[in-house]
Every structure is written in C-alpha cells, then in structure tokens.
C-alpha cells in the first residue's frame, strides 16, 4: 500500500460538481493499493498516518515543527483512493498492472478507512468516492509531503 501524505490547512473532494468530503487542518492522504497488499499493509499505513509527527506545537514556544502527530494536533484526515500511485511509466501510456483490481481494491480500501476511523475519531476521518472521477482541492501547509510505502518499509 502506498500513501502520499500532505499536511494541509484545508482540503475537499468534489464529485460531479458537489463537495462530498472536506476537512480543515490535518492530513490529505492519497492511497494506492497494490495487487499483493493485505491487511498488514493497511495496518502499517494506518499507524504511520496517525502516529508520524508532522505538526508543530500549538503554542508559541518556537519548538521544532515535528512535535505532534495528527491525533495530538486534533486534526482531520481526508483519505482519497488513487490507483494511479501504482502506475509504471515505461512507455508513453501508464501501465497499471501492479495496482490491485478494482473489486478487491475497494474491499481493502474500505477496510483501511474503517481502520483509520477505529484508531482515531470516526467523525474526523473523511474519504472520497472510490472509483469516481474526483477533483481534489487543497491548501498545502508548509508544504509538507511524505510518501509511505508498506512494501518497502515492512521489508526493512
């Protein structure tokens, strides 16, 4: 499982001209599911998203910008499925053969969303619409962006 995690001031997802999810300060997470991913991959990415310290203290102590995770910061999380994270660009046209097929990916992605809601506060975890053409709008904070990859990280 792969995630592109961005610290945001705000973000929202629009489908067919309507906003389906929006958050204030927190994390926007683009989530790709690989053909070999399992529950352990989802658990790993869930824990990393919720526990990685990417926020500054909420006071004026001028401490390091990496003191709080999204939970300590009381931020929100917007999860957006994005199968293109597993595209290979060897030729002019992207190859998506490493992405999990849609039916299985939807099931694992749904389990992942439930995991993040279970491990945090359900009302603070939003998501887009799996398989839909989505417009994602965000106001980056920093910018701060990280790439998480369960396969590479769990192998080490």
NUFIVEX-492048 format. One record per atom (N, C-alpha, C): z, y, x; atom name; chain. Coordinates in Angstrom, 3 decimals, padded with zeros to 6 digits. Each point is the difference from the previous one (the first is absolute). Layout:
BEGIN
[[Z, Y, X], 'CA', 'A']
...
//
This chain:
BEGIN
[[000.000, -001.163, 000.859], 'N', 'A']
[[000.000, 001.163, -000.859], 'CA', 'A']
[[000.000, 001.229, 000.907], 'C', 'A']
[[-000.731, 000.982, -000.391], 'N', 'A']
[[-000.115, 001.220, 000.790], 'CA', 'A']
[[000.355, 001.181, -000.888], 'C', 'A']
[[000.696, 000.966, 000.593], 'N', 'A']
[[000.368, 001.211, -000.736], 'CA', 'A']
[[-000.247, 001.224, 000.869], 'C', 'A']
[[-000.599, 001.002, -000.594], 'N', 'A']
[[-000.098, 001.319, 000.612], 'CA', 'A']
[[001.026, 000.845, -000.754], 'C', 'A']
[[001.020, 000.432, 000.723], 'N', 'A']
[[001.144, 000.684, -000.605], 'CA', 'A']
[[-000.016, 001.460, 000.427], 'C', 'A']
[[-000.012, 000.892, -000.978], 'N', 'A']
[[-000.028, 001.424, 000.284], 'CA', 'A']
[[001.198, 000.679, -000.652], 'C', 'A']
[[000.677, 000.829, 000.789], 'N', 'A']
[[001.076, 000.823, -000.550], 'CA', 'A']
[[-000.665, 001.165, -000.728], 'C', 'A']
[[000.377, 000.191, -001.262], 'N', 'A']
[[-000.647, 001.021, -000.819], 'CA', 'A']
[[001.018, 000.920, -000.669], 'C', 'A']
[[-000.468, 001.196, -000.286], 'N', 'A']
[[000.782, 000.915, -000.849], 'CA', 'A']
[[-000.233, -000.339, -001.462], 'C', 'A']
[[-001.220, -000.469, -000.287], 'N', 'A']
[[-000.347, -000.454, -001.346], 'CA', 'A']
[[-001.274, -000.824, 000.082], 'C', 'A']
[[-000.222, -000.820, -001.017], 'N', 'A']
[[-001.220, -000.792, -000.087], 'CA', 'A']
[[-000.180, -000.445, -001.439], 'C', 'A']
[[-001.260, -000.209, -000.375], 'N', 'A']
[[-000.265, -000.581, -001.315], 'CA', 'A']
[[-001.293, -000.805, 000.018], 'C', 'A']
[[-000.093, -000.901, -000.983], 'N', 'A']
[[-001.162, -000.863, -000.165], 'CA', 'A']
[[-000.616, 000.318, -001.352], 'C', 'A']
[[-001.318, 000.172, 000.030], 'N', 'A']
[[-000.752, 000.311, -001.211], 'CA', 'A']
[[-001.024, -001.109, -000.240], 'C', 'A']
[[-000.101, -000.455, -001.249], 'N', 'A']
[[-000.991, -000.987, -000.405], 'CA', 'A']
[[-000.701, 000.542, -001.240], 'C', 'A']
[[-001.311, 000.051, 000.036], 'N', 'A']
[[-000.797, 000.496, -001.126], 'CA', 'A']
[[000.458, 001.378, -000.472], 'C', 'A']
[[000.329, 000.866, 000.945], 'N', 'A']
[[000.365, 001.371, -000.331], 'CA', 'A']
[[001.433, 000.203, -000.448], 'C', 'A']
[[000.803, -001.052, -000.041], 'N', 'A']
[[001.403, 000.125, -000.417], 'CA', 'A']
[[000.926, -000.418, 001.132], 'C', 'A']
[[001.073, 000.752, 000.188], 'N', 'A']
[[001.002, -000.362, 001.003], 'CA', 'A']
[[000.807, -001.174, -000.540], 'C', 'A']
[[000.006, -001.102, 000.766], 'N', 'A']
[[000.725, -001.199, -000.429], 'CA', 'A']
[[001.346, -000.141, 000.707], 'C', 'A']
[[000.157, 000.638, 001.165], 'N', 'A']
[[001.262, -000.034, 000.741], 'CA', 'A']
[[000.081, 001.233, 000.875], 'C', 'A']
[[001.220, 000.484, 000.173], 'N', 'A']
[[000.200, 001.123, 000.922], 'CA', 'A']
[[001.412, -000.059, 000.557], 'C', 'A']
[[000.134, 000.540, 001.211], 'N', 'A']
[[001.318, 000.068, 000.642], 'CA', 'A']
[[000.181, 001.371, 000.632], 'C', 'A']
[[001.266, 000.329, 000.238], 'N', 'A']
[[000.338, 001.160, 000.803], 'CA', 'A']
[[000.175, -000.457, 001.435], 'C', 'A']
[[000.914, 000.590, 000.744], 'N', 'A']
[[000.188, -000.381, 001.406], 'CA', 'A']
[[000.293, -001.494, 000.148], 'C', 'A']
[[-000.674, -000.609, 000.973], 'N', 'A']
[[000.202, -001.420, 000.231], 'CA', 'A']
[[-001.106, -000.595, 000.834], 'C', 'A']
[[-000.412, -001.215, -000.371], 'N', 'A']
[[-001.007, -000.736, 000.760], 'CA', 'A']
[[-001.154, -000.422, -000.900], 'C', 'A']
[[-001.214, 000.256, 000.467], 'N', 'A']
[[-001.206, -000.549, -000.604], 'CA', 'A']
[[-000.395, -001.183, 000.863], 'C', 'A']
[[-000.143, -001.173, -000.607], 'N', 'A']
[[-000.285, -001.229, 000.744], 'CA', 'A']
[[-001.259, -000.654, -000.543], 'C', 'A']
[[-001.038, -000.021, 000.837], 'N', 'A']
[[-001.225, -000.703, -000.335], 'CA', 'A']
[[000.179, -001.440, 000.457], 'C', 'A']
[[-000.204, -000.963, -000.890], 'N', 'A']
[[000.337, -001.398, 000.266], 'CA', 'A']
[[-001.238, -000.879, -000.070], 'C', 'A']
[[-000.264, -000.720, 001.095], 'N', 'A']
[[-001.090, -000.967, 000.038], 'CA', 'A']
[[000.554, -001.403, 000.119], 'C', 'A']
[[-000.619, -000.945, -000.693], 'N', 'A']
[[000.450, -001.385, 000.004], 'CA', 'A']
[[-001.082, -000.867, 000.656], 'C', 'A']
[[000.413, -000.722, 001.040], 'N', 'A']
[[-000.911, -000.870, 000.752], 'CA', 'A']
[[-000.070, -001.380, -000.641], 'C', 'A']
[[-001.084, -000.701, 000.234], 'N', 'A']
[[-000.219, -001.310, -000.621], 'CA', 'A']
[[001.068, -001.034, 000.328], 'C', 'A']
[[000.733, 000.173, 001.102], 'N', 'A']
[[001.035, -000.971, 000.386], 'CA', 'A']
[[001.428, 000.476, -000.295], 'C', 'A']
[[000.148, 001.151, -000.621], 'N', 'A']
[[001.343, 000.548, -000.263], 'CA', 'A']
[[000.781, -000.852, -000.986], 'C', 'A']
[[001.326, 000.029, 000.207], 'N', 'A']
[[000.926, -000.728, -000.870], 'CA', 'A']
[[001.196, 000.889, -000.291], 'C', 'A']
[[000.976, -000.561, -000.667], 'N', 'A']
[[001.197, 000.751, -000.362], 'CA', 'A']
[[000.733, 000.588, 001.185], 'C', 'A']
[[000.024, -000.706, 001.136], 'N', 'A']
[[000.691, 000.510, 001.191], 'CA', 'A']
[[-000.645, 001.292, 000.502], 'C', 'A']
[[-001.307, 000.107, -000.134], 'N', 'A']
[[-000.696, 001.223, 000.412], 'CA', 'A']
[[000.413, 001.163, -000.905], 'C', 'A']
[[000.061, -000.261, -001.294], 'N', 'A']
[[000.401, 001.031, -000.954], 'CA', 'A']
[[001.444, 000.441, 000.255], 'C', 'A']
[[000.889, -000.955, 000.244], 'N', 'A']
[[001.407, 000.328, 000.288], 'CA', 'A']
[[000.102, 000.873, 001.247], 'C', 'A']
[[-000.732, -000.355, 001.029], 'N', 'A']
[[000.025, 000.759, 001.256], 'CA', 'A']
[[-000.442, 001.447, -000.232], 'C', 'A']
[[-001.135, 000.188, -000.663], 'N', 'A']
[[-000.516, 001.352, -000.236], 'CA', 'A']
[[000.956, 000.774, -000.912], 'C', 'A']
[[000.558, -000.647, -000.992], 'N', 'A']
[[000.986, 000.642, -000.891], 'CA', 'A']
[[001.174, 000.546, 000.794], 'C', 'A']
[[000.587, -000.834, 000.841], 'N', 'A']
[[001.156, 000.426, 000.802], 'CA', 'A']
[[-000.365, 001.142, 000.943], 'C', 'A']
[[-001.167, -000.092, 000.627], 'N', 'A']
[[-000.429, 001.063, 000.917], 'CA', 'A']
[[-000.181, 001.330, -000.726], 'C', 'A']
[[-000.626, -000.030, -001.161], 'N', 'A']
[[-000.209, 001.234, -000.761], 'CA', 'A']
[[001.331, 000.640, -000.369], 'C', 'A']
[[000.942, -000.809, -000.441], 'N', 'A']
[[001.274, 000.546, -000.471], 'CA', 'A']
[[000.985, 000.326, 001.115], 'C', 'A']
[[-000.125, -000.616, 001.169], 'N', 'A']
[[001.009, 000.158, 001.052], 'CA', 'A']
[[-000.430, 000.818, 001.208], 'C', 'A']
[[-001.292, 000.281, 000.147], 'N', 'A']
[[-000.445, 000.760, 001.168], 'CA', 'A']
[[000.402, 001.461, -000.157], 'C', 'A']
[[000.636, 000.524, 001.032], 'N', 'A']
[[000.500, 001.383, -000.047], 'CA', 'A']
[[-001.118, 000.979, 000.338], 'C', 'A']
[[-000.464, 000.694, -001.016], 'N', 'A']
[[-001.101, 000.952, 000.163], 'CA', 'A']
[[000.326, 001.386, -000.556], 'C', 'A']
[[001.250, 000.195, -000.435], 'N', 'A']
[[000.402, 001.278, -000.589], 'CA', 'A']
[[001.102, 000.656, 000.818], 'C', 'A']
[[000.007, 001.326, 000.037], 'N', 'A']
[[001.085, 000.720, 000.686], 'CA', 'A']
[[001.255, 000.019, -000.868], 'C', 'A']
[[001.119, 000.399, 000.619], 'N', 'A']
[[001.221, 000.226, -000.769], 'CA', 'A']
[[-000.264, 001.076, -001.035], 'C', 'A']
[[000.751, -000.015, -001.079], 'N', 'A']
[[-000.163, 001.003, -001.053], 'CA', 'A']
[[000.780, 001.275, 000.273], 'C', 'A']
[[000.638, 000.082, 001.162], 'N', 'A']
[[000.772, 001.199, 000.319], 'CA', 'A']
[[-000.736, 000.829, 001.046], 'C', 'A']
[[000.637, 001.064, 000.451], 'N', 'A']
[[-000.619, 000.890, 000.989], 'CA', 'A']
[[000.499, -000.281, 001.410], 'C', 'A']
[[000.392, -001.221, 000.297], 'N', 'A']
[[000.578, -000.308, 001.305], 'CA', 'A']
[[-001.045, -000.082, 001.111], 'C', 'A']
[[-001.259, 000.146, -000.328], 'N', 'A']
[[-001.104, -000.053, 000.965], 'CA', 'A']
[[000.000, -001.313, 000.790], 'C', 'A']
[[000.384, -001.069, -000.673], 'N', 'A']
[[-000.018, -001.319, 000.619], 'CA', 'A']
[[-001.413, -000.539, 000.021], 'C', 'A']
[[-000.165, -001.138, 000.608], 'N', 'A']
[[-001.317, -000.625, 000.105], 'CA', 'A']
[[-000.613, -000.230, -001.381], 'C', 'A']
[[-001.308, 000.019, -000.051], 'N', 'A']
[[-000.718, -000.170, -001.263], 'CA', 'A']
[[-000.009, -001.450, -000.481], 'C', 'A']
[[000.635, -000.902, 000.716], 'N', 'A']
[[-000.084, -001.425, -000.309], 'CA', 'A']
[[001.370, -000.583, -000.344], 'C', 'A']
[[000.759, 000.683, -000.827], 'N', 'A']
[[001.362, -000.421, -000.318], 'CA', 'A']
[[000.129, -000.854, -001.260], 'C', 'A']
[[-000.833, 000.237, -001.010], 'N', 'A']
[[000.181, -000.661, -001.292], 'CA', 'A']
[[-001.218, -000.815, -000.421], 'C', 'A']
[[000.276, -001.117, -000.665], 'N', 'A']
[[-001.078, -000.743, -000.643], 'CA', 'A']
[[-000.206, 000.574, -001.401], 'C', 'A']
[[-000.971, -000.481, -000.727], 'N', 'A']
[[-000.309, 000.554, -001.324], 'CA', 'A']
[[001.169, -000.190, -000.964], 'C', 'A']
[[000.750, -001.084, 000.168], 'N', 'A']
[[001.153, -000.257, -000.869], 'CA', 'A']
[[001.091, 001.042, 000.253], 'C', 'A']
[[000.375, 000.215, 001.268], 'N', 'A']
[[001.019, 000.996, 000.348], 'CA', 'A']
[[-000.442, 001.404, -000.391], 'C', 'A']
[[-001.297, 000.228, 000.082], 'N', 'A']
[[-000.577, 001.310, -000.323], 'CA', 'A']
[[-000.101, 000.199, -001.512], 'C', 'A']
[[000.201, -001.070, -000.766], 'N', 'A']
[[-000.125, 000.031, -001.454], 'CA', 'A']
[[-001.414, 000.384, -000.432], 'C', 'A']
[[-000.984, -000.450, 000.799], 'N', 'A']
[[-001.400, 000.320, -000.284], 'CA', 'A']
[[-000.623, -000.998, -000.950], 'C', 'A']
[[-001.236, 000.283, -000.348], 'N', 'A']
[[-000.749, -000.885, -000.882], 'CA', 'A']
[[-001.046, -000.761, 000.810], 'C', 'A']
[[-000.527, -001.070, -000.587], 'N', 'A']
[[-001.002, -000.830, 000.662], 'CA', 'A']
[[-001.167, -000.194, -000.966], 'C', 'A']
[[-001.202, 000.291, 000.491], 'N', 'A']
[[-001.214, -000.239, -000.782], 'CA', 'A']
[[-000.822, -001.059, 000.723], 'C', 'A']
[[-000.174, -001.153, -000.645], 'N', 'A']
[[-000.747, -001.121, 000.562], 'CA', 'A']
[[-001.400, -000.024, -000.610], 'C', 'A']
[[-001.013, -000.120, 000.862], 'N', 'A']
[[-001.384, -000.008, -000.463], 'CA', 'A']
[[-000.719, -001.175, 000.650], 'C', 'A']
[[-000.506, -000.923, -000.802], 'N', 'A']
[[-000.741, -001.133, 000.551], 'CA', 'A']
[[-001.314, 000.500, 000.593], 'C', 'A']
[[-000.340, -000.528, 001.183], 'N', 'A']
[[-001.227, 000.445, 000.667], 'CA', 'A']
[[-000.569, -001.141, 000.836], 'C', 'A']
[[-000.878, -000.781, -000.615], 'N', 'A']
[[-000.571, -001.159, 000.684], 'CA', 'A']
[[-000.835, 000.400, 001.208], 'C', 'A']
[[-000.468, 001.236, 000.061], 'N', 'A']
[[-000.843, 000.424, 001.115], 'CA', 'A']
[[000.762, 000.054, 001.321], 'C', 'A']
[[001.319, -000.130, -000.026], 'N', 'A']
[[000.763, -000.026, 001.252], 'CA', 'A']
[[-000.340, -001.239, 000.829], 'C', 'A']
[[-000.601, -001.003, -000.621], 'N', 'A']
[[-000.413, -001.188, 000.741], 'CA', 'A']
[[-001.514, -000.079, 000.187], 'C', 'A']
[[-000.677, 001.118, -000.127], 'N', 'A']
[[-001.436, 000.026, 000.260], 'CA', 'A']
[[-000.256, -000.104, 001.497], 'C', 'A']
[[-001.059, -000.698, 000.345], 'N', 'A']
[[-000.467, -000.039, 001.381], 'CA', 'A']
[[-001.331, 000.737, 000.022], 'C', 'A']
[[-000.182, 000.839, 000.999], 'N', 'A']
[[-001.180, 000.851, 000.051], 'CA', 'A']
[[-000.915, -000.376, 001.156], 'C', 'A']
[[-000.362, -001.261, 000.085], 'N', 'A']
[[-000.896, -000.465, 001.067], 'CA', 'A']
[[-001.433, 000.455, -000.260], 'C', 'A']
[[-000.383, 000.072, -001.243], 'N', 'A']
[[-001.349, 000.395, -000.406], 'CA', 'A']
[[000.120, 001.288, -000.812], 'C', 'A']
[[-001.113, 000.577, -000.389], 'N', 'A']
[[000.080, 001.237, -000.790], 'CA', 'A']
[[000.743, -000.165, -001.326], 'C', 'A']
[[-000.035, -001.201, -000.561], 'N', 'A']
[[000.680, -000.241, -001.273], 'CA', 'A']
[[001.336, -000.686, 000.279], 'C', 'A']
[[001.097, 000.454, -000.615], 'N', 'A']
[[001.307, -000.631, 000.241], 'CA', 'A']
[[000.025, -001.471, -000.439], 'C', 'A']
[[000.731, -000.797, 000.746], 'N', 'A']
[[000.202, -001.417, -000.308], 'CA', 'A']
[[001.453, -000.150, -000.463], 'C', 'A']
[[000.187, -000.470, -001.218], 'N', 'A']
[[001.343, -000.127, -000.569], 'CA', 'A']
[[000.484, -001.448, -000.049], 'C', 'A']
[[-000.575, -000.866, 000.810], 'N', 'A']
[[000.329, -001.420, -000.066], 'CA', 'A']
[[001.443, -000.313, 000.402], 'C', 'A']
[[000.670, 000.889, 000.710], 'N', 'A']
[[001.402, -000.230, 000.382], 'CA', 'A']
[[000.984, 000.443, -001.090], 'C', 'A']
[[-000.488, 000.764, -000.967], 'N', 'A']
[[000.862, 000.421, -001.117], 'CA', 'A']
[[000.190, -001.178, -000.947], 'C', 'A']
[[001.182, -000.084, -000.602], 'N', 'A']
[[000.274, -001.070, -000.955], 'CA', 'A']
[[-000.858, 000.222, -001.249], 'C', 'A']
[[-000.537, -001.068, -000.600], 'N', 'A']
[[-000.767, 000.149, -001.238], 'CA', 'A']
[[000.832, 000.700, -001.087], 'C', 'A']
[[-000.659, 000.764, -000.866], 'N', 'A']
[[000.716, 000.862, -000.959], 'CA', 'A']
[[001.069, -000.678, -000.851], 'C', 'A']
[[-000.260, -001.181, -000.527], 'N', 'A']
[[000.980, -000.642, -000.883], 'CA', 'A']
[[001.297, -000.306, 000.735], 'C', 'A']
[[-000.097, -000.605, 001.177], 'N', 'A']
[[001.197, -000.314, 000.784], 'CA', 'A']
[[000.650, 001.275, 000.539], 'C', 'A']
[[-000.826, 000.956, 000.418], 'N', 'A']
[[000.532, 001.252, 000.548], 'CA', 'A']
[[000.793, 000.752, -001.058], 'C', 'A']
[[-000.498, 000.013, -001.221], 'N', 'A']
[[000.713, 000.703, -001.077], 'CA', 'A']
[[001.382, -000.614, -000.216], 'C', 'A']
[[000.064, -001.329, 000.056], 'N', 'A']
[[001.288, -000.689, -000.192], 'CA', 'A']
[[000.980, 000.349, 001.129], 'C', 'A']
[[-000.450, -000.100, 001.248], 'N', 'A']
[[000.886, 000.300, 001.131], 'CA', 'A']
[[000.365, 001.487, 000.025], 'C', 'A']
[[-000.947, 000.868, -000.290], 'N', 'A']
[[000.275, 001.438, -000.033], 'CA', 'A']
[[001.031, 000.313, -001.092], 'C', 'A']
[[-000.134, -000.606, -001.167], 'N', 'A']
[[000.971, 000.215, -001.087], 'CA', 'A']
[[001.397, -000.459, 000.418], 'C', 'A']
[[000.072, -001.149, 000.680], 'N', 'A']
[[001.284, -000.483, 000.508], 'CA', 'A']
[[000.574, 000.991, 001.011], 'C', 'A']
[[-000.873, 000.565, 000.821], 'N', 'A']
[[000.419, 000.982, 001.000], 'CA', 'A']
[[000.583, 001.244, -000.674], 'C', 'A']
[[-000.668, 000.512, -001.012], 'N', 'A']
[[000.506, 001.175, -000.720], 'CA', 'A']
[[001.381, -000.308, -000.587], 'C', 'A']
[[000.154, -001.167, -000.599], 'N', 'A']
[[001.291, -000.414, -000.565], 'CA', 'A']
[[001.075, -000.096, 001.083], 'C', 'A']
[[-000.375, -000.485, 001.196], 'N', 'A']
[[000.936, -000.084, 001.126], 'CA', 'A']
[[000.528, 001.377, 000.377], 'C', 'A']
[[-000.919, 000.950, 000.149], 'N', 'A']
[[000.393, 001.355, 000.401], 'CA', 'A']
[[000.883, 000.605, -001.083], 'C', 'A']
[[-000.330, -000.190, -001.260], 'N', 'A']
[[000.832, 000.512, -001.094], 'CA', 'A']
[[001.374, -000.661, 000.007], 'C', 'A']
[[000.039, -001.302, 000.232], 'N', 'A']
[[001.269, -000.740, 000.047], 'CA', 'A']
[[000.892, 000.478, 001.134], 'C', 'A']
[[-000.604, 000.266, 001.158], 'N', 'A']
[[000.776, 000.376, 001.183], 'CA', 'A']
[[000.321, 001.488, 000.061], 'C', 'A']
[[-000.514, 000.771, -000.917], 'N', 'A']
[[000.283, 001.443, -000.031], 'CA', 'A']
[[000.445, 000.361, -001.405], 'C', 'A']
[[-000.529, 001.063, -000.540], 'N', 'A']
[[000.290, 000.429, -001.372], 'CA', 'A']
[[-001.325, -000.096, -000.754], 'C', 'A']
[[-000.098, -000.865, -000.998], 'N', 'A']
[[-001.291, -000.231, -000.659], 'CA', 'A']
[[-000.716, 001.278, -000.444], 'C', 'A']
[[000.736, 000.971, -000.508], 'N', 'A']
[[-000.612, 001.233, -000.501], 'CA', 'A']
[[-000.590, 000.860, 001.119], 'C', 'A']
[[000.406, -000.246, 001.235], 'N', 'A']
[[-000.500, 000.785, 001.132], 'CA', 'A']
[[-001.212, -000.652, 000.667], 'C', 'A']
[[-000.404, -001.160, -000.495], 'N', 'A']
[[-001.140, -000.724, 000.571], 'CA', 'A']
[[-001.128, -000.014, -001.033], 'C', 'A']
[[-001.104, 000.619, 000.355], 'N', 'A']
[[-001.157, 000.088, -000.900], 'CA', 'A']
[[-001.168, -000.723, 000.665], 'C', 'A']
[[-001.041, -000.290, -000.798], 'N', 'A']
[[-001.209, -000.537, 000.603], 'CA', 'A']
[[-001.232, 000.452, -000.773], 'C', 'A']
[[-001.146, -000.284, 000.607], 'N', 'A']
[[-001.272, 000.337, -000.629], 'CA', 'A']
[[-000.398, -001.097, -000.966], 'C', 'A']
[[-001.304, -000.186, -000.181], 'N', 'A']
[[-000.527, -001.030, -000.882], 'CA', 'A']
[[-000.819, -000.955, 000.851], 'C', 'A']
[[000.472, -001.219, 000.142], 'N', 'A']
[[-000.663, -000.972, 000.861], 'CA', 'A']
[[-001.467, -000.165, -000.414], 'C', 'A']
[[-000.900, 000.081, 000.967], 'N', 'A']
[[-001.417, -000.223, -000.229], 'CA', 'A']
[[-000.761, 001.167, -000.596], 'C', 'A']
[[000.679, 001.068, -000.360], 'N', 'A']
[[-000.673, 001.156, -000.604], 'CA', 'A']
[[-000.543, 000.932, 001.076], 'C', 'A']
[[-000.987, 000.786, -000.366], 'N', 'A']
[[-000.440, 001.098, 000.859], 'CA', 'A']
[[001.037, 001.104, -000.177], 'C', 'A']
[[000.713, 000.302, 001.073], 'N', 'A']
[[001.101, 000.967, -000.075], 'CA', 'A']
[[-000.296, 001.197, 000.894], 'C', 'A']
[[000.411, 001.157, -000.467], 'N', 'A']
[[000.022, 001.199, 000.833], 'CA', 'A']
[[001.455, 000.217, 000.387], 'C', 'A']
[[000.247, 000.032, 001.296], 'N', 'A']
[[001.362, 000.180, 000.499], 'CA', 'A']
[[000.081, 001.379, 000.643], 'C', 'A']
[[000.924, 000.797, -000.480], 'N', 'A']
[[000.209, 001.342, 000.534], 'CA', 'A']
[[001.381, 000.046, 000.616], 'C', 'A']
[[000.081, 000.595, 001.199], 'N', 'A']
[[001.293, 000.083, 000.655], 'CA', 'A']
[[000.140, 001.302, 000.767], 'C', 'A']
[[001.246, 000.411, 000.150], 'N', 'A']
[[000.338, 001.095, 000.901], 'CA', 'A']
[[000.813, -000.630, 001.114], 'C', 'A']
[[-000.644, -000.145, 001.154], 'N', 'A']
[[000.632, -000.620, 001.157], 'CA', 'A']
[[001.203, 000.824, 000.454], 'C', 'A']
[[000.998, -000.674, 000.517], 'N', 'A']
[[001.184, 000.664, 000.545], 'CA', 'A']
[[000.081, -000.368, 001.474], 'C', 'A']
[[-000.434, 000.894, 000.827], 'N', 'A']
[[000.055, -000.240, 001.444], 'CA', 'A']
[[-001.281, 000.424, 000.688], 'C', 'A']
[[-001.039, -000.756, -000.046], 'N', 'A']
[[-000.159, -001.310, -000.641], 'CA', 'A']
[[000.715, -001.110, 000.766], 'C', 'A']
[[000.523, -000.934, -000.769], 'N', 'A']
[[000.645, -001.186, 000.548], 'CA', 'A']
[[-000.682, -001.196, -000.652], 'C', 'A']
[[-000.653, -000.831, 000.807], 'N', 'A']
[[-000.724, -001.162, -000.499], 'CA', 'A']
[[000.241, -001.188, 000.923], 'C', 'A']
[[000.298, -001.157, -000.603], 'N', 'A']
[[000.218, -001.238, 000.754], 'CA', 'A']
[[-000.846, -001.110, -000.593], 'C', 'A']
[[-000.399, -000.936, 000.840], 'N', 'A']
[[-000.711, -001.188, -000.455], 'CA', 'A']
[[000.900, -001.201, 000.241], 'C', 'A']
[[000.259, -000.754, -001.053], 'N', 'A']
[[000.801, -001.221, 000.079], 'CA', 'A']
[[-000.925, -001.183, -000.216], 'C', 'A']
[[000.180, -001.051, 000.791], 'N', 'A']
[[-000.832, -001.189, -000.120], 'CA', 'A']
[[000.897, -001.219, 000.147], 'C', 'A']
[[000.224, -000.716, -001.085], 'N', 'A']
[[000.924, -001.133, 000.040], 'CA', 'A']
[[-000.463, -001.090, 000.955], 'C', 'A']
[[-001.279, -000.258, 000.052], 'N', 'A']
[[-000.503, -001.075, 000.868], 'CA', 'A']
[[000.307, 000.296, 001.470], 'C', 'A']
[[-000.313, 001.197, 000.425], 'N', 'A']
[[000.232, 000.372, 001.410], 'CA', 'A']
[[001.492, 000.080, 000.298], 'C', 'A']
[[000.763, 000.597, -000.913], 'N', 'A']
[[001.427, 000.203, 000.250], 'CA', 'A']
[[000.807, -001.295, -000.099], 'C', 'A']
[[-000.322, -000.854, -000.942], 'N', 'A']
[[000.738, -001.262, -000.153], 'CA', 'A']
[[-000.323, -000.979, 001.122], 'C', 'A']
[[-001.156, 000.171, 000.651], 'N', 'A']
[[-000.372, -000.870, 001.109], 'CA', 'A']
[[000.801, 000.323, 001.261], 'C', 'A']
[[000.544, 001.199, 000.083], 'N', 'A']
[[000.770, 000.425, 001.201], 'CA', 'A']
[[001.472, -000.246, -000.150], 'C', 'A']
//
